[in-house]
């Protein structure tokens, strides 16, 4: 078997397995099985087509598909051609699609029949390839792998667009060397059994998908797309029906199962590895899962798209303390983290902005010099090294045991009566109170006294919450200025956005309108 250290291109993590076990099942899409050999052959044909259209190193290929074998063949085909792939999804409004296509100037766009009409509404100037419909363009294309003599690990593997503070999406450029550095570590840190069934839960435009696809295939596993609308309402149904072993998602996905009373169901015992990211894990929720499934390992992982998915990891212990925040853990090899304030390191135990340096750091944002200047700075550890540093905007604290805890966003700090308050710290303090499943805290202002701000706490629960007792409880946990002036109880769950994170904008709208 090829050594992981020798895998220098993203597609290598698939190809090594395609060579070793061609008849293994690479994809199980609702019972439609695709072998490694079949996916390899299809990807190779797409690759040759793209190369015939002038695609090569650092040329962009937009892929406008759902989560299915067509999409996976397209991603692999673009990579095999040496191109940089750019994911587009149905969740993106037309304006955002137009922005991305206009900015990246793709050599080609690959799409499915279901996205054809939306694509036609966008500017042209690029070649198109429709998959799953009329595929005459692929007739006669070779099945063999294209040569790669002109490829370099420093070439771009993909560009994923994230929300920007100005309202314009930011295209995070990721090199092959960035993402392969991370994937080469996964075997060591996650110890996932060969041949496991991986849920593909996130959209392709959300970078945990890269772990789902390529770590799955590097272990000889089977990728199982999470597609049915009913699964979004009841993700537990997906787990039961698909019998997946590995789940990489946000905490709200397992919270939904817990609220439905499904934790403890023997059908969920297939889940052996659960990776959680994107938002803090409620300690009580984690402990509930750990107690119910002693054979399941829970990981809290933290990172950014700019640092190739994951920069910190933590395995949750069986005796997890439900009264304290779950740490994001230790830093992966090849990475250095400094906690800074006003350009200076902060002492251990104090909050600072995380500045990341190392092999996984992106070269920057696509054609966005202003954001590059603000976020991607010269290597502050050793200016002579070519690898720069990335200012995450995330606030972390280093504990005495060397583990890091996520505190919140630098831009989520607010001032209350002259005191600096990190909203996530208040939310963490609320969560242990009996009956509360989720919490979010927002800053509000009194229209009659615009200079005075106060905190409002939103709590989600399936029970009646005594907010008076909650206030008393918090007064014993945090300073008075951190205790919300009022609470709003939401039955069930807090609203979520497209990435299944808490939709704070919706909560703000509710606060302002009183609806």
Secondary structure, DSSP 8 states (H G I E B T S, - for coil): ---GGG--STTHHHHHHHHH-TTSEEEEETTEEEEHHHHHHHHHHHHHHHHHTT--TT-EEEEE--SSHHHHHHHHHHHHTT-EEEEE-TTS-HHHHHHHHHHH--SEEEEEGGGHHHHHTS---SEEEEESS--GGGTT---S----TT--TTSEEEEEEE--TTSS-EEEEEEHHHHHHHHHHHHHHH---TT-EEEE-S-TTSTHHHIIIIIHHHTT-EEEE---HHHHH-HHHHHHHH--SEEEE-HHHHHHHHHTT-TT-GGGGG--EEEE-SS---HHHHHHHHHH-TT-EEEEEE--GGGTS-SEEEE--TT--TTS----BEE-TTEEEEEEETTEE--TTSEEEEEEEETT---EETT-HHHHHHHEE--SS-TTSS--EEEEEEEEEE-TTS-EEEEEEGGGEEEETTEEEEHHHHHHHHHTSTT--EEEEEEEEETTEEEEEEEEEEEEESS---HHHHHHHHHTTS-GGGS-SEEEEEES---B-TTSSB-HHHHHHHHHH--
